[in-house]
Amino acid sequence: MLPLSTELEVTDSLGLDFPDEPLQMLLTGAFILSIIKNPRFFPRSCLKSNLFFIVIIHMCWLVVCCFFSTNPILSIKFLLARTWYIIPFVLLPQIMIETKKDFIKVAYCLLLPMLFVVCQALIRHSFLSFSFEGVKKIYDPYFRNHVNYSAMLVCLIAVSCCIWYLTSKNNPFKKWMLASIVIAVAGLILSFSRGAWVALLAGIITAVIIHFNRMKEAIVLFCVSMFMLCVWLNHNNNYLRFAPDYTHTIFHTNFTEHLKATVSLKDVSDAERFYRWIAAVKMIAAKPYSGFGPNNFYANYKIYTSNLFKTWVSSNNDHSTVHNYLLKTALEQGIPGLIIILVLFGSMLIRSQTLYLKLHDPFYKYCAMTIGVVIIMILTLNMLSDLIETDKIGSLFWLCLGFLILLEHPIKQKIESSATTKISTQ
């Protein structure tokens, strides 16, 4: 149901993704009741995983942040939502996914509904002459906008490419799989989403990095680059160079003009990002340890903004957030919360590379690579958005974690069997 879900406003302050979020709550409740009835129901594989240990630390820190939150009720809602994402997408796969066929079923349950969404969007878009302005009208009710749509689509293109590659040449289904990939790529191109295009390129580069065992170097390079960028922006207030001209930041209905405005920093969406990023940095400086509490950016950020970066959309009537997940995490969960998330991202990437290099079964081997590619795509998208808190991308992120823990089993079993063989031989 994830690609087909829609956003519903239950009350003025409570929104719900329907029907996937109620299903997640139902599964979470069933899981908790099962654990109460039989504690052995809890998957032991998670208890042996370093990745899951990081998740436990993350959840514990969220509880701490709730105590120091400027609005504890909003933070507790965030904590509950995070719980009913982690249990269905991280814990339940350890119990329900046992064979290669189960892996493939999960993939098809995502890909086939998404293919339907892409096809109907392309048909609707054709009646609007595939115009840039038309992308606002073709994704409802399944996606809020072209950003959410293209974000999920680019991640699932990576999954479909993996299935196509692993399908034997003699299988007639391989041609249909290729045709669906072509349709998906067309949908991605016509979504006119710059972030998703960059994410696709980042995913391709990541596949090469994983293949040549260079993930650790890539992570170090990324961290050093981000640190140097922050130092340069802060030195002599260089960030002021990016202050927009209020009268010339506009949203273009022509995509070519939109790209030109992006390069010249005159596109209103990019200018507004600077406006909120400056506020986010000031908020981090104000409360660096516990942050303002999960889900508390909107209620607090306006007093930290700079009028030099204000745009004509800064009223923010839709209550959107920072448009950078790392900044959002730091201001809401403090520097410790940011470190935990970065360690989780880095550990997942390194684990995907380790699994790719050590697993001998091509199926599991390329599943591991695909997970690494999707993680990088999600990270790339979230440098300009806050999509991990959405059902479309958040579900994929936590599924990636769940499947990485699943893929650790073959390696651990191989190590244990090897040790047993050596003992018996001796």
C-alpha positions, 0 to 999 in steps of 0.5 A: 500500500505504500505507493498507493497511500494518501495523506488524510487530515484527521484533525487540524493538528493530526495527519495520517497516511492512509491506509499504510499508517493504520496498518503499521500501527496494527502490525506494531500492536500485534508484534507487542502483544506477541512479545508479551505472550511469548518473549521468544517471538522477538527476533534474536538476529536483531539482538546480535546486530550492531546496526540494531544496537545503534537504533536502540541508542537512537530511540533512547536519545529520542526519549531524552529529547522528549523530556527537554522538548519545547512541546513534549506532546509533538515530540511524543507523537514523533516518538510513537510514529518512529516506533510504528515504522521501526517495528514493521520495517526492521523487526518483522522482516526478521520473522516473515522473510525466510527465502529468496522468494520472500525477498522478491515478493516484497520487491513486487509489492512495491514495484507493481503499485508504483508502476501503476502510479507512474503509468497513470501519471504519464497518461494524465501528464500527456493531456497537459503536453508533458509541461513542467507546470503540469507536474503539480496536477498528476500525482494526487492522491498518491503523492503530495508533489513531484518531489515525493513521487520522484524520490520514491520512484528513483529508489524503486528504479534501483530495486527493479534494475537489481531484479532485472539483472538477477533474472536469467536471460532465458526468462521471458519476464526479463523483457517485461522487466526492462520495459517497466524500467524504461517506463519508470525512467521516463516517469522520473525524467518527466517529473522534472525533479532535480534532486531525484536526478542527482540521486540517480547519478549518486546511486550509479556512483555508489554501485561503483564505489561498493564494487571496488571496496571504497566506501570508507574513503568515500565517507571520509571524503564526504565528511571532510568536504562538509566540514570544509564547506561549513568552515568556509561559509562561516569564515568572514560571513561568506554565507551572506553571498547567497542572500537572495534578491527578494524581488527576483526570486520567482518560481518559473513555469518553464523548466529551462528557466527554472534550471537557469534560476537554480544555477543563478540562485534566483529560484524561490525554492532554493532561496527559501532553503537558505532562509531556513538553513540559516535559522536552523544553524542558529537554533543548533547554536542555541540548543546544541545538546538536546535540541528543541525536541522532535517535531518542533522546528516550525513552532520555533524557527521564525525568531531565528531567521534572517531578513536578508534571506527572506523570500515571498514564500517565507510565510510557510503556510503549509508548515513545511520544515528545514529541507535538510534532514541533517540540519533538522536532526541537529536542531531537534535532537541536538548534536548527539542526535545528529551523530547517532543518525550519521553513525547509522547511515555510515554503518549501513553503507559500510555493512552493505559493502561488507555483505556485497564483498563477502556473500558468494550467492549472487542474489544476496550479493546484489541485494546488498549492493542495491540496499547501499545504492538506495541508502545513498539515494535517500541520503542525497534526497534528504540533503535538500528535503526532510523525507525520512519522516514521510511514509514513502521514503521513511518506509524504504529507509527502515526496510533497508535497515531490516534487510541488511540485518537479514543479510547478515545471517548468511555471513554469521552462519558461514563463520559459525559453521567454519568455526565448528568445522575447525573444532571438529577437525582438531 
